[in-house]
Amino acid sequence: MKRYVYETGSFFLSLSKALAALMAMVMILGFSSFSMADQKRLSDEQRAEFVENLKDIQGRLNLSSDQEKKMLALLRESGNHRKTILQTYGVGAGKKSIKELSFFDKRALGKDMKRVKEQTTEKAKNILTVNQFKEFEKIQEEQKDRMREKLRNRN
């Protein structure tokens, strides 16, 4: 396994771009976290947690360099689609939050985001091996559970 050196403020430069994008996609499951990450810099604690999650995913998926390139392209595309959807609903940097949307807009936004996630997952099937994809699905489910737990505990 490769060792990485993370310097404050430049840790993205020292990480594998594909793994950073992969983690971003996994975190995007809760689309509000995507807009949050897009709007502001991470605190030192959040950055450390993010780096640890990346190390864990790297170890669990063990992507080849070709797979890393393909996943990076896929996840960038997915991220751009998600960002466009959020902008369509007026959610983003300096704009309203998801909480401010009407019930019907929240529902439509959720459906749009789910469609992008499903498309991305289908494309990932063609990039990852069967075992990697199974692990990828486990990682997604774990991230989803963590996000739900954070939402429950934030009150």
C-alpha positions in Angstrom: 0.0 0.0 0.0 1.3 3.4 -0.9 2.0 5.9 1.9 0.8 9.5 1.5 2.0 12.6 3.2 -0.7 15.1 4.0 0.2 18.7 4.5 -2.3 21.2 5.9 -4.1 23.0 3.1 -2.7 20.8 0.4 -3.8 17.3 1.3 -5.8 16.9 -2.0 -2.6 17.3 -3.9 -1.1 14.3 -2.2 -4.1 12.0 -2.5 -5.0 9.9 -5.4 -7.5 12.0 -7.4 -9.7 9.0 -8.1 -9.9 8.1 -4.4 -10.8 11.7 -3.5 -13.5 11.7 -6.1 -14.7 8.3 -5.0 -15.1 9.4 -1.4 -16.8 12.6 -2.6 -19.3 10.4 -4.5 -19.9 8.2 -1.4 -20.4 11.3 0.7 -22.8 12.8 -1.9 -25.3 10.1 -0.9 -26.5 12.8 1.5 -26.7 15.6 -1.1 -26.8 18.3 1.5 -23.3 17.3 2.5 -22.1 17.8 -1.1 -23.4 21.3 -1.2 -21.8 21.9 2.2 -18.4 20.6 1.1 -18.7 22.7 -2.1 -19.5 25.9 -0.2 -16.9 26.0 2.6 -13.5 24.6 3.5 -13.3 21.6 5.8 -12.2 22.1 9.4 -9.0 20.3 10.5 -11.1 17.6 12.3 -13.3 17.1 9.2 -10.2 17.0 7.0 -8.6 14.3 9.2 -11.8 12.2 9.2 -12.0 12.6 5.4 -8.4 11.5 4.9 -9.0 8.4 7.2 -12.1 7.5 5.2 -10.1 7.8 1.9 -7.4 5.5 3.3 -10.0 3.0 4.3 -11.7 3.1 0.9 -8.3 2.8 -0.9 -7.5 -0.3 1.1 -10.9 -1.8 0.6 -11.3 -1.3 -3.2 -7.7 -1.7 -4.3 -8.3 0.0 -7.7 -5.9 -0.4 -10.6 -4.5 2.8 -12.2 -6.9 2.3 -15.2 -9.8 1.9 -12.8 -8.8 5.0 -10.9 -8.8 7.1 -14.1 -12.2 5.7 -15.2 -13.8 6.2 -11.7 -12.4 9.7 -11.5 -14.0 10.6 -14.8 -17.3 9.0 -13.8 -17.3 10.7 -10.4 -16.5 14.1 -11.8 -19.4 13.7 -14.3 -21.7 12.6 -11.5 -20.6 15.5 -9.3 -21.2 18.0 -12.1 -24.7 16.6 -12.6 -25.5 16.8 -8.9 -24.2 20.3 -8.7 -26.3 21.3 -11.7 -29.4 19.8 -10.1 -28.8 21.7 -6.9 -28.4 24.9 -8.8 -31.6 24.2 -10.7 -33.4 24.2 -7.4 -31.6 27.3 -6.2 -29.5 25.4 -3.6 -25.9 26.2 -3.2 -23.3 28.7 -2.1 -24.9 31.8 -0.7 -28.4 30.6 -1.8 -31.1 28.9 0.1 -30.7 25.6 1.9 -32.6 22.4 1.1 -34.7 23.0 4.2 -36.1 26.1 2.6 -37.5 24.2 -0.4 -41.2 23.3 -0.6 -42.2 19.7 0.0 -42.7 19.1 -3.8 -39.4 20.6 -4.7 -37.6 18.5 -2.1 -39.3 15.4 -3.5 -38.4 16.3 -7.1 -34.8 17.1 -6.0 -34.5 13.8 -4.2 -35.8 11.9 -7.3 -33.3 13.8 -9.6 -30.4 13.0 -7.2 -31.4 9.4 -6.9 -31.5 9.1 -10.7 -27.9 10.4 -11.0 -26.8 8.0 -8.2 -28.4 5.1 -10.0 -26.8 6.0 -13.3 -23.4 6.4 -11.6 -23.8 3.1 -9.9 -24.6 1.3 -13.2 -21.6 2.8 -14.9 -19.4 1.9 -11.9 -20.4 -1.8 -12.4 -18.7 -1.6 -15.8 -15.4 -0.3 -14.2 -15.1 -2.3 -11.0 -14.7 -6.1 -10.7 -17.6 -8.0 -9.1 -15.8 -8.1 -5.7 -14.9 -4.4 -5.9 -18.4 -3.5 -6.8 -19.8 -5.5 -3.8 -17.4 -3.7 -1.5 -18.3 -0.4 -3.2 -22.0 -1.0 -2.4 -21.1 -1.9 1.2 -19.2 1.4 1.5 -22.1 3.3 0.1 -24.5 1.7 2.6 -22.1 2.4 5.5 -21.9 6.1 4.5 -25.6 6.3 4.2 -26.0 4.9 7.7 -23.5 7.3 9.1 -25.3 10.2 7.4 -28.6 9.1 8.9 -27.0 8.8 12.3 -25.5 12.3 12.1 -28.9 13.7 11.0 -30.6 12.0 14.0 -28.1 13.3 16.5 -27.8 16.9 15.3 -30.9 18.1 17.3 
